[in-house]
Amino acid sequence: MTWSAAIQVAALGFIGGILSGFIGSGGAFFMTPGMMNLGIQGPVAVASNITHKFGKAMVGSKKHGEMGNVDRKLSFFMLITAFAGIRIAVVVMKLLFAETGDGHGLDKGAGANLYISLVFALILSVVALSMLSDIVKSRGSGESGPSTRIVDFLARLRLHPLIYFPVADVKVSLWVIMICGLATGYLAGTIGVGGFIGVPAMIYVFGVPAAVAAGSELYLAMYMGAFGALNYAFEGMVDIRLTLLLYAGSLLGIYIGAYGTKVVKEIVIRMVTAVIILICVLSRTIAIPIYLQQLGYVDYDPVYNGYLNSASKGLLYMAGATGGLMILYFVFKAYFQRRKIESSLSRGLGQAA
C-alpha cells in the first residue's frame, strides 16, 4: 500500500468517525465504498471495516453513554438475531468472492463487488428518500419530530410479548425487534452499514428519540463488530493494516460527531444524514458498470473504468467533505455560543459582586 493510499484511508476514517458519532450509523456507508474506490476488493473492505467498527463503536457508545443516550436493554434484544444476520451475510459473501474472477486483479471478486454495490444503492436509496419525505411532511405540518405512523400502527396491533425499554421510554414487540435485528446484522455483514437499518428502525418503528437511537446503535455495533470481525477473520478477509488506518482517523472524529448530537436540532441531523446518503448512493451507482464490464455482462473499452472510478470517488469525497463541514460548523457554532453565554454570565456575576 502506498503512502498516498494510506493517508486517504485514514482520511476516510476521520470523516467516517465524525458521521458515525453524529448519525450513529457506524460511518461505513462512507468508508466501505471509499476503500472500494481505492481498488480494495469489496469483501476485504467490508471485513476490515466491520473489524474497525468494534473499537470505534466502543468509543462512540461510551461517549453517548455519558450523555445518557444508550439503551443497553434495547441493544441486547436486537443482538439476539443480529448475530444470525451477520453469519448469513458472511456465508453469502464468501460464496460470491470464490465463484467469480480468475484470481488476477480486480476481476477476482467482481461478483461480490457488484452485489455489495447493488445492495448498497437499493437499501440506502430507500432509507434516504424515506427520511427526506418525512422531513418535508413534518416541516409542512409544523412538526419537527419524525413520523409516528408505523409506531402507532404497531401499537394498535399489540404483538405480544411487549417489552419496555426505560432509557428510550418505549414499549416494542419482541417479534418486531428480532426482525429489525436480523436485517441490521445482515446489512452490517454485507455492506458494513447496519446502522442505516438499525437507527431508522429505532426512530420510525420503535419510536425512540434520535439521540438515543444513535447511541444505542453504536452500543449494538460494538458487539456486531466483534462478531463480524471474528467471522471474516476466519475466512481470511480482514486486512489489519486497513483497520488500523481507519482507527487513526475515526477515533478523533467520533468525539466531534457525538458532541454534535447534543447541540444540533434533530431535524438537522436527519437532513444531513439523508443528503449524505444520497450522494454516496450516486457515487456507488456510478461504479456499478465497472463490475458489470469485469463480469462480461456489458462490453465497452476498459479504459472508461478509470473515468467512472474517478467520478465515483469524487462524489464520495464531496459527500464526506460536505457532511463533515456541516457537522463541524454546527458543533463550533454551538461551542462559541456557549462560551459567549458563559462569559456574559461571568461578567454579570462580577458586576453584581
C-alpha positions as CSV (number, residue, x, y, z in Angstrom):
1,M,0.0,0.0,0.0
2,T,1.4,3.4,-1.0
3,W,1.6,6.4,1.4
4,S,-1.0,8.2,-0.6
5,A,-3.5,5.4,-0.3
6,A,-2.7,5.1,3.5
7,I,-3.4,8.8,4.0
8,Q,-6.7,8.5,2.0
9,V,-7.8,5.5,4.1
10,A,-7.0,7.5,7.3
11,A,-9.0,10.5,5.9
12,L,-11.9,8.1,5.2
13,G,-11.7,7.0,8.8
14,F,-11.8,10.6,10.2
15,I,-14.8,11.7,8.1
16,G,-16.5,8.4,8.8
17,G,-15.9,8.9,12.5
18,I,-17.5,12.3,12.5
19,L,-20.5,11.0,10.6
20,S,-20.7,8.0,12.9
21,G,-20.8,9.9,16.1
22,F,-23.3,12.4,14.7
23,I,-25.6,9.9,12.9
24,G,-25.0,6.7,14.8
25,S,-24.6,4.7,11.6
26,G,-21.0,3.5,12.1
27,G,-19.9,5.6,9.1
28,A,-19.4,2.5,6.9
29,F,-21.7,3.9,4.2
30,F,-18.9,6.3,3.5
31,M,-15.8,4.2,4.3
32,T,-16.7,0.9,2.6
33,P,-17.3,2.4,-0.9
34,G,-14.3,4.8,-0.3
35,M,-12.0,1.8,0.1
36,M,-13.5,0.1,-2.9
37,N,-12.8,3.3,-4.9
38,L,-9.1,2.9,-3.9
39,G,-9.1,-0.6,-5.6
40,I,-9.7,-2.7,-2.4
41,Q,-11.9,-5.7,-3.1
42,G,-15.4,-5.3,-1.7
43,P,-15.4,-8.2,0.7
44,V,-12.0,-7.1,2.2
45,A,-13.3,-3.6,2.5
46,V,-16.4,-4.8,4.4
47,A,-14.4,-7.2,6.5
48,S,-11.7,-4.6,7.5
49,N,-14.4,-2.0,8.2
50,I,-16.6,-4.2,10.4
51,T,-13.4,-5.1,12.4
52,H,-12.7,-1.4,12.8
53,K,-16.4,-0.9,13.7
54,F,-15.8,-2.8,17.0
55,G,-13.3,-0.4,18.5
56,K,-14.9,2.8,17.1
57,A,-18.3,1.8,18.3
58,M,-16.9,1.1,21.8
59,V,-15.5,4.7,22.0
60,G,-18.7,6.2,20.5
61,S,-21.1,4.3,22.7
62,K,-19.1,5.3,25.8
63,K,-19.4,8.9,24.8
64,H,-23.1,8.6,24.1
65,G,-23.5,6.6,27.4
66,E,-22.1,9.5,29.3
67,M,-24.7,11.7,27.7
68,G,-27.5,9.2,28.7
69,N,-28.2,8.2,25.1
70,V,-27.7,4.4,25.3
71,D,-30.5,2.0,26.0
72,R,-28.5,-1.2,26.6
73,K,-31.5,-3.4,27.1
74,L,-32.8,-2.5,23.6
75,S,-29.4,-3.1,22.0
76,F,-29.1,-6.6,23.6
77,F,-32.6,-7.7,22.4
78,M,-31.7,-6.6,18.9
79,L,-28.4,-8.5,19.2
80,I,-30.2,-11.9,19.5
81,T,-30.9,-12.0,15.8
82,A,-28.2,-9.6,14.6
83,F,-25.6,-12.3,15.1
84,A,-27.6,-14.7,12.8
85,G,-27.9,-11.9,10.1
86,I,-24.1,-11.3,10.2
87,R,-23.3,-15.0,9.8
88,I,-25.7,-15.4,6.8
89,A,-24.1,-12.4,5.2
90,V,-20.5,-13.8,5.6
91,V,-21.5,-17.1,4.0
92,V,-23.1,-15.3,1.0
93,M,-20.0,-13.0,0.6
94,K,-17.6,-16.0,0.8
95,L,-19.6,-17.8,-2.0
96,L,-19.7,-14.7,-4.3
97,F,-16.0,-14.0,-3.7
98,A,-14.9,-17.5,-4.5
99,E,-17.1,-18.1,-7.6
100,T,-16.1,-15.1,-9.8
101,G,-12.9,-14.0,-11.4
102,D,-9.8,-15.7,-12.4
103,G,-7.7,-14.8,-9.4
104,H,-5.9,-11.8,-11.0
105,G,-6.6,-8.1,-10.4
106,L,-9.9,-6.6,-9.8
107,D,-11.8,-9.3,-11.7
108,K,-11.3,-11.5,-8.7
109,G,-14.4,-10.8,-6.5
110,A,-16.1,-8.7,-9.1
111,G,-19.3,-10.5,-8.4
112,A,-19.1,-9.7,-4.7
113,N,-18.3,-6.0,-5.6
114,L,-21.3,-5.9,-7.8
115,Y,-23.5,-7.5,-5.1
116,I,-22.3,-5.0,-2.4
117,S,-22.9,-2.0,-4.7
118,L,-26.4,-3.1,-5.7
119,V,-27.5,-3.8,-2.1
120,F,-25.8,-0.5,-1.0
121,A,-27.6,1.6,-3.7
122,L,-31.0,-0.1,-3.3
123,I,-31.3,-0.1,0.5
124,L,-29.7,3.3,1.2
125,S,-31.8,5.0,-1.6
126,V,-35.0,3.8,0.1
127,V,-33.7,4.9,3.6
128,A,-32.6,8.4,2.3
129,L,-35.7,9.1,0.3
130,S,-38.0,8.0,3.1
131,M,-36.1,10.3,5.5
132,L,-36.4,13.3,3.1
133,S,-40.1,12.6,2.5
134,D,-40.7,12.5,6.3
135,I,-38.7,15.8,6.8
136,V,-40.7,17.6,4.1
137,K,-44.0,16.4,5.6
138,S,-43.0,17.3,9.1
139,R,-42.0,20.8,8.0
140,G,-45.3,21.2,6.1
141,S,-47.3,20.3,9.2
142,G,-45.1,22.4,11.5
143,E,-43.8,19.3,13.4
144,S,-40.1,18.8,13.8
145,G,-40.2,15.2,15.1
146,P,-40.1,12.0,13.0
147,S,-43.2,10.3,11.7
148,T,-45.0,8.1,14.2
149,R,-47.3,6.3,11.7
150,I,-45.5,3.0,11.9
151,V,-45.2,3.2,15.7
152,D,-48.9,4.0,16.1
153,F,-49.9,1.1,13.8
154,L,-47.8,-1.4,15.7
155,A,-49.1,-0.1,19.0
156,R,-52.7,-0.9,17.8
157,L,-51.7,-4.4,16.8
158,R,-50.1,-5.1,20.2
159,L,-48.0,-8.1,19.1
160,H,-47.1,-9.7,22.4
161,P,-44.8,-10.0,24.2
162,L,-44.3,-6.3,24.5
163,I,-41.0,-5.2,26.2
164,Y,-40.5,-1.9,27.9
165,F,-37.2,-0.1,27.4
166,P,-36.6,2.6,30.1
167,V,-34.0,4.8,28.6
168,A,-35.8,5.1,25.2
169,D,-39.2,5.1,27.2
170,V,-40.9,2.9,24.6
171,K,-42.7,-0.5,24.5
172,V,-41.9,-2.7,21.5
173,S,-42.9,-6.1,20.4
174,L,-40.2,-8.8,20.7
175,W,-41.0,-10.0,17.2
176,V,-40.5,-6.6,15.6
177,I,-37.2,-6.2,17.5
178,M,-36.0,-9.6,16.3
179,I,-36.8,-8.9,12.6
180,C,-35.1,-5.5,12.7
181,G,-32.1,-7.1,14.5
182,L,-31.8,-9.7,11.7
183,A,-31.9,-7.0,9.0
184,T,-29.4,-4.8,10.8
185,G,-27.0,-7.7,11.2
186,Y,-27.3,-8.9,7.6
187,L,-26.6,-5.5,6.2
188,A,-23.7,-4.9,8.6
189,G,-22.2,-8.2,7.4
190,T,-23.0,-7.4,3.7
191,I,-22.1,-3.8,3.2
192,G,-20.9,-2.8,6.7
193,V,-23.9,-0.4,7.1
194,G,-26.2,-1.9,9.7
195,G,-26.8,1.5,11.3
196,F,-29.0,2.6,8.4
197,I,-31.4,-0.1,9.2
198,G,-30.9,0.0,13.0
199,V,-31.2,3.7,13.5
200,P,-34.2,4.3,11.3
201,A,-35.9,1.2,12.8
202,M,-35.4,2.6,16.3
203,I,-36.7,6.0,15.3
204,Y,-39.6,5.2,12.9
205,V,-40.6,1.7,14.0
206,F,-39.8,1.7,17.8
207,G,-40.4,5.4,18.4
208,V,-37.0,6.0,20.0
209,P,-35.6,9.6,20.1
210,A,-32.9,10.2,17.5
211,A,-30.1,10.8,20.0
212,V,-30.9,7.6,21.9
213,A,-31.2,5.7,18.7
214,A,-27.7,6.9,17.6
215,G,-26.2,5.9,21.0
216,S,-28.0,2.6,21.2
217,E,-27.0,1.5,17.7
218,L,-23.3,2.3,18.4
219,Y,-23.6,0.1,21.5
220,L,-25.2,-2.6,19.4
221,A,-22.5,-2.1,16.7
222,M,-19.7,-2.8,19.2
223,Y,-20.9,-6.4,19.6
224,M,-21.8,-6.8,16.0
225,G,-18.4,-5.5,15.0
226,A,-16.6,-8.1,17.3
227,F,-18.7,-11.0,16.0
228,G,-18.4,-9.9,12.3
229,A,-14.6,-9.4,12.7
230,L,-14.2,-13.0,14.0
231,N,-16.3,-14.4,11.2
232,Y,-14.5,-12.6,8.4
233,A,-11.1,-13.2,10.0
234,F,-11.7,-17.0,9.9
235,E,-12.3,-16.5,6.1
236,G,-9.0,-14.6,5.7
237,M,-10.7,-11.4,4.5
238,V,-9.6,-8.9,7.2
239,D,-6.7,-6.6,6.4
240,I,-5.4,-5.3,9.7
241,R,-3.5,-2.5,8.1
242,L,-6.7,-1.0,6.7
243,T,-8.4,-1.4,10.1
244,L,-5.6,0.4,11.9
245,L,-5.6,3.2,9.4
246,L,-9.3,3.7,9.8
247,Y,-8.8,3.9,13.6
248,A,-6.1,6.5,13.1
249,G,-8.8,8.9,11.8
250,S,-12.1,7.8,13.2
251,L,-11.3,7.8,17.0
252,L,-10.9,11.6,16.9
253,G,-13.7,12.2,14.5
254,I,-16.3,10.3,16.5
255,Y,-15.9,12.6,19.6
256,I,-16.7,15.6,17.4
257,G,-19.8,13.9,15.9
258,A,-21.1,12.7,19.3
259,Y,-20.9,16.2,20.7
260,G,-22.9,17.4,17.7
261,T,-26.0,15.4,18.7
262,K,-26.3,17.5,21.8
263,V,-26.2,20.9,20.1
264,V,-27.9,20.3,16.8
265,K,-31.6,20.1,16.2
266,E,-33.0,16.6,15.4
267,I,-34.4,17.6,12.1
268,V,-31.0,18.9,11.0
269,I,-29.4,15.6,11.9
270,R,-31.9,13.8,9.7
271,M,-31.5,16.2,6.8
272,V,-27.7,16.0,6.9
273,T,-28.0,12.2,7.0
274,A,-30.3,11.9,4.1
275,V,-28.3,14.3,1.8
276,I,-25.0,12.5,2.5
277,I,-26.5,9.0,1.9
278,L,-28.0,10.1,-1.4
279,I,-24.6,11.4,-2.7
280,C,-22.9,8.2,-1.5
281,V,-25.6,6.1,-3.3
282,L,-25.0,8.1,-6.5
283,S,-21.2,7.5,-6.1
284,R,-21.6,3.7,-5.7
285,T,-24.2,3.6,-8.6
286,I,-21.6,5.1,-11.0
287,A,-19.2,2.3,-10.1
288,I,-21.7,-0.5,-11.0
289,P,-20.8,-0.5,-14.8
290,I,-17.2,-1.3,-13.8
291,Y,-18.1,-4.6,-12.2
292,L,-20.6,-5.4,-15.0
293,Q,-17.8,-5.0,-17.5
294,Q,-15.4,-7.1,-15.5
295,L,-18.0,-9.9,-15.3
296,G,-18.7,-9.7,-19.1
297,Y,-22.3,-8.5,-18.8
298,V,-21.6,-5.3,-20.7
299,D,-19.0,-4.6,-23.4
300,Y,-17.0,-1.4,-23.6
301,D,-13.4,-0.2,-23.6
302,P,-12.0,-0.9,-20.0
303,V,-10.2,2.4,-20.2
304,Y,-13.5,4.1,-19.3
305,N,-13.4,2.2,-15.9
306,G,-10.8,4.7,-14.7
307,Y,-13.1,7.6,-15.5
308,L,-16.0,6.0,-13.8
309,N,-14.0,5.2,-10.7
310,S,-12.7,8.8,-10.6
311,A,-16.2,10.2,-10.8
312,S,-17.4,7.8,-8.1
313,K,-14.5,8.7,-5.8
314,G,-15.1,12.4,-6.4
315,L,-18.7,12.2,-5.5
316,L,-17.9,10.2,-2.4
317,Y,-15.3,12.7,-1.2
318,M,-17.8,15.5,-1.9
319,A,-20.4,13.8,0.3
320,G,-17.9,13.2,3.1
321,A,-16.5,16.8,2.9
322,T,-20.0,18.3,2.8
323,G,-21.3,16.3,5.7
324,G,-18.1,16.7,7.8
325,L,-18.0,20.5,7.2
326,M,-21.7,20.9,8.0
327,I,-21.3,19.0,11.3
328,L,-18.2,20.9,12.3
329,Y,-19.9,24.2,11.5
330,F,-22.8,23.4,13.8
331,V,-20.6,22.0,16.5
332,F,-18.2,25.0,16.6
333,K,-21.1,27.4,16.3
334,A,-22.8,25.9,19.4
335,Y,-19.4,25.8,21.2
336,F,-18.7,29.5,20.7
337,Q,-22.3,30.4,21.6
338,R,-22.0,28.6,24.8
339,R,-18.6,30.3,25.6
340,K,-20.2,33.7,24.9
341,I,-23.1,32.9,27.2
342,E,-20.7,31.7,30.0
343,S,-18.6,34.8,29.5
344,S,-21.7,37.1,29.8
345,L,-22.8,35.3,33.0
346,S,-19.4,35.6,34.5
347,R,-19.3,39.4,33.8
348,G,-22.8,39.8,35.2
349,L,-21.9,37.9,38.4
350,G,-18.7,40.0,38.7
351,Q,-20.6,43.3,38.4
352,A,-23.2,42.1,40.9
353,A,-20.5,41.3,43.4
